[in-house]
Amino acid sequence: MNLVNASEDTPFREFLQHAAASVQRSSDPARTLWERLEAFEDLTDSEVGDTTMLRARHLEREYGLRQIYLKMEGSNPTGTQKDRIAFAQVHDALQQGQQTLTAASCGNYGVALALACHIAGLHCIIYVPKDSRSKRLQVIRSLGAKLHFVEGPYEDALSHSQEQAKVEGWYDANPGEANLRIQLEAYEQIAHEIYDELHDAPAVVAIPVSNGTTLVGLYRGFVRLSRRGKVSRIPRMVAGSSYNKNPIVKAFRRGLPSCEDLDAELIRESAVNGPLVNWRSTEGNLTLEAIRSTQGWAEDVTDRQMNALARFLREEEGINILPASTAGLHAFLSKHRTSGLEADRYVILLTGKQPS
């Protein structure tokens, strides 16, 4: 892998130049595994996570609420919380002596995994639905990863990636199964960061949801903090996702005991809802349990509503995020409009930023 060329071509050029010394050590096959792991860990600790939390004062005034905090996952290297699990998976692969990783992605996770592999000097192969409209596919290529396009939805790309991992002996970095513990622990750190800022748990944490892993990780993080006596409560977990395109939200709204697959033929991805659409959720039942056990809720959101909220945040709060990132915020505000939420502290997770 040519690290110099990749760093010149990617939108992460400044990040890679800043991290050049660590990247040189972590990607050098001539160095010992311990040296490479140490360099990779140093870079992860300094660049991934510990994201900014902003007070949304304009949003508070607009909706008459006391304290709304925006947890800005866009300050991760590639702009989303996916960096947390991508770097954790690549660290695990590096420890195991693996040379090639594979995963299915419609965009964000693919970019995060490609960057982490690039830093570690590992090969990255991403399987993508042929009809994906993500603008991030070129970014994945620019980081040296290979793209394989698959007929059908994301779940078909996932199956191809998993099957090829078994056949070729590649490291399978896909969500679920063997990787669930790694990914949940990575997302648990968000709960710890919120606690560090607020010195307690907020009343609500609202999250945009596709597969649900981020929400489950956050929930588990707060459960652990509660067991240690660090927080006085576990937040109500709130999920927002694209209208009629997520089995977790559908199951909650219909009072179903568990998630049911949606009809893949009826799912349509748009330029806005891409990060959220999902006809099958591997962590759906865990997510549903986290929402219900905390007396949380889940809500659908349309593309128009997401665009409107993204515009409000840009114009009033001065932050530039992907519209899909506002799905959790919409679910939170929708509840306030209909039921009225008490004066308390609330945290909204925003998971992406608009490309400049």
HELIX and SHEET records of a PDB file:
HELIX    1   1 LEU A    3  ASP A    9  1                                   7    
HELIX    2   2 ARG A   13  HIS A   18  1                                   6    
HELIX    3   3 ALA A   20  SER A   26  1                                   7    
HELIX    4   4 LEU A   33  GLU A   47  1                                  15    
HELIX    5   5 ARG A   57  TYR A   63  1                                   7    
HELIX    6   6 GLU A   73  SER A   75  5                                   3    
HELIX    7   7 LYS A   82  GLN A   95  1                                  14    
HELIX    8   8 ASN A  108  ALA A  120  1                                  13    
HELIX    9   9 LEU A  137  SER A  142  1                                   6    
HELIX   10  10 TYR A  154  GLU A  168  1                                  15    
HELIX   11  11 GLU A  177  ASN A  179  5                                   3    
HELIX   12  12 LEU A  180  LEU A  198  1                                  19    
HELIX   13  13 THR A  213  ARG A  227  1                                  15    
HELIX   14  14 PRO A  247  ARG A  254  1                                   8    
HELIX   15  15 ALA A  264  LEU A  266  5                                   3    
HELIX   16  16 GLY A  284  SER A  293  1                                  10    
HELIX   17  17 ASP A  303  PHE A  312  1                                  10    
HELIX   18  18 LEU A  313  GLU A  317  3                                   5    
HELIX   19  19 PRO A  323  THR A  326  5                                   4    
HELIX   20  20 ALA A  327  SER A  339  1                                  13    
SHEET    1   A 6 THR A  52  ARG A  55  0                                        
SHEET    2   A 6 GLN A  67  MET A  72 -1                                        
SHEET    3   A 6 ARG A 345  LEU A 350  1                                        
SHEET    4   A 6 VAL A 204  PRO A 208  1                                        
SHEET    5   A 6 ARG A 236  SER A 242  1                                        
SHEET    6   A 6 TRP A 297  VAL A 301  1                                        
SHEET    1   B 4 LYS A 146  VAL A 150  0                                        
SHEET    2   B 4 HIS A 123  PRO A 129  1                                        
SHEET    3   B 4 THR A 100  ALA A 104  1                                        
SHEET    4   B 4 TYR A 171  ASP A 172  1                                        
END                                                                             
